[in-house]
Every structure is written in structure tokens, then in C-alpha cells.
Amino acid sequence: MNTGKHHRNFWLGNGVLAVAMLTLFFMGPLSSALGIWAAVLWMVLAAVGMALLMSDKSDEPPASD
């Protein structure tokens, strides 16, 4: 199995998505403090994380077995 090295954007994207997951776990207290902006914060974090992950895609797909 040939798994190439991931670039910095891949790890940044995973980190941002981990923070987005934590915001979902604490959405109750966050929405009490921030109101609707807690959901907006989660959407922005998820979008940025996915954009970073997708920018790390290589040009060619992996070879089949």
C-alpha cells in the first residue's frame, strides 16, 4: 500500500475539523453564550477544514490493487 506523505494543509484541515467537532460537543453552552453565532462558527470551521483537506488532494488517484 503506497501512502504518500501528507502536506501541511491536510494536517491543518484535520485540526480545524477537530475543533469543529468540539464545538458540536459544546453547542449547548456555546449557543447560550453566542446565540446563533455558535452555529455560524461551526459552519465556518467545517467549511475551512474541508477546504484545507480538499486542497491537499493529489492529481492522480491511488493505484488499484
C-alpha positions as CSV (number, residue, x, y, z in Angstrom):
1,M,0.0,0.0,0.0
2,N,1.5,3.3,-1.1
3,T,0.5,6.1,1.2
4,G,2.4,9.3,0.3
5,K,3.2,12.0,2.8
6,H,0.5,14.4,3.5
7,H,1.2,18.1,3.3
8,R,0.7,20.8,5.9
9,N,-2.8,21.6,4.6
10,F,-4.0,18.0,5.3
11,W,-3.0,18.3,9.0
12,L,-4.3,21.8,9.4
13,G,-7.6,20.7,7.9
14,N,-7.8,17.8,10.3
15,G,-7.1,20.1,13.2
16,V,-9.7,22.6,12.2
17,L,-12.3,19.8,11.8
18,A,-11.4,18.5,15.3
19,V,-12.1,22.0,16.6
20,A,-15.4,22.0,14.7
21,M,-16.3,18.6,16.3
22,L,-15.6,20.1,19.7
23,T,-17.9,23.0,19.0
24,L,-20.6,20.4,18.3
25,F,-20.0,18.7,21.6
26,F,-20.3,22.1,23.4
27,M,-23.0,23.6,21.2
28,G,-25.4,24.0,24.2
29,P,-23.2,26.2,26.3
30,L,-21.9,27.9,23.2
31,S,-25.3,28.8,21.9
32,S,-26.3,30.1,25.3
33,A,-23.2,32.4,25.2
34,L,-23.1,33.3,21.5
35,G,-26.7,32.7,20.2
36,I,-27.0,31.9,16.5
37,W,-23.3,32.8,16.1
38,A,-22.3,29.4,17.6
39,A,-23.9,27.7,14.6
40,V,-22.2,30.2,12.3
41,L,-18.9,29.5,13.9
42,W,-19.4,25.7,13.5
43,M,-20.3,26.2,9.8
44,V,-17.2,28.3,9.1
45,L,-14.9,25.9,10.9
46,A,-16.3,22.9,9.0
47,A,-16.0,24.8,5.7
48,V,-12.4,25.9,6.3
49,G,-11.4,22.4,7.4
50,M,-12.9,20.8,4.4
51,A,-11.4,23.4,2.1
52,L,-7.9,22.7,3.6
53,L,-8.4,18.9,3.2
54,M,-9.6,19.2,-0.4
55,S,-6.7,21.5,-1.3
56,D,-4.3,18.7,-0.4
57,K,-5.6,16.2,-2.9
58,S,-3.1,14.9,-5.4
59,D,-3.7,15.0,-9.1
60,E,-3.8,11.2,-9.7
61,P,-5.9,8.7,-7.8
62,P,-4.2,5.8,-6.0
63,A,-3.5,2.7,-7.9
64,S,-6.0,-0.2,-7.6
65,D,-5.0,-3.5,-6.0
